[in-house]
């Protein structure tokens, strides 16, 4: 199945690199595409458990789904993720 998740705190290509690398590493996830302009992540997954894993990974990186709590901690994590993505 394919889905698109709209996320918060997505700012640039560094963020995109970090998200693509980390989400692609999850088993049964493929064809990860990040759209910075739309603040979205599109990917293929096999089970609802895989979908939940992606949402949890995005949250842990500082990119919660739209409508979810966006704490100061999440915002700070997204800046760190962004910087790491720019270095790789």
NORMOZI-V934151 format. One line per field, one symbol per residue. ss: DSSP state (H for helix, E for strand, L for the rest). A space follows every 50 residues. Layout:
ss->???
//
This chain:
ss->LEEEEEELLLLLHHHHHHHHHHHHLLLLEEEEEEELLLLEEEEEELLHHH HHHHHHHHHHHLLLELLLLLLHHHHHHHHHHHHHHHHL
//
